[in-house]
């Protein structure tokens, strides 16, 4: 399974995450809402994850846009993969 692609995560967020702080605001774990482990609150968790794009989202956008393989013409989207001619994984 392919992982998410971190397209728009600010460098400061990455640094905060490595330090064990809330990636978005930099608050320490002692200030996190109850039951939160990596983010200080649910709003910041959602803000962080909204910056991640997953392979299936990219695939679906391309298939929706092109409706067929631009190289071989295949139109059966149930078997069509974005990289089916020259796999990248």
N, C-alpha and C positions, 0 to 999 in steps of 0.2 A: 504494500500500500504506500502510495506517495504521501509525503508530508505536506503541510501547508507551506505556502510561499510567503515569506515575510516581505511584503512589497513596500509598505509605507510606515514601518515602525521606526520612530525617531531613535537616534543613537542614545540619547539620554534615557529613554525607556529601557533599552537593552542593558545599559550600565546599572540602572536601578534594580532590574530583575536579577542580575548577577550578584548584587549585594544583598539580596533577600528582602528588598524594599518593594513597596507597591510600584510597579513599573511606571504608572501614569503620573503619580504625584510625588513619589519618593518617601511616603510615610513609612515608619517602622512598624513591624508586626504588632507591637504593643498597642498601636493605635487602630488596628484593623477592626472592622465590625465583627461581631460574634460569628463563628463558623467560617470566616474567610481565612484562607491560608496563603494565597499568593497575591491577592489584591485587597486594598483597604475596604472596598465596597463593591456591590454588584454593578454599579454604574461604570466604575473604572474597569472591571473585568470585561464588560460588554464593549467598552471603548477600545480596549486592547485587541480583543478578538475580531473586531470589525476591520482591523488592518490586515488580517490574514486572508489570503485567497487560496482555495484548495484546487487541486488539479481537476476534479470533476466539474467545478464551476467554470474553469477555463474551457474544458472540453465541451460543456453544454453551450457556452456562448458561441464557440466556433461552429459547432454543428447547427445551431439555430441560425447563425449568419449565413453559412454556405449551403446547408441542406444536402450536401454531398461531398465526396472527396474531390478536391480540385485537381488531383493527379490522375486517379483511375476512374472517377465517375460513380463509385459505389454510393448508393443511396439508402441502404438498409442501416439505419442508425442503431439498431440493436447490436450489430456486430462492429460497427464503425468506431474506430479509435482515431484520435487526432494524429497519432504517430504510427499508424498501421503499416505504412510502406517502409519507413526507416525508423524503427522503434528507438526511443531515447532512454528507455529503462530496461 
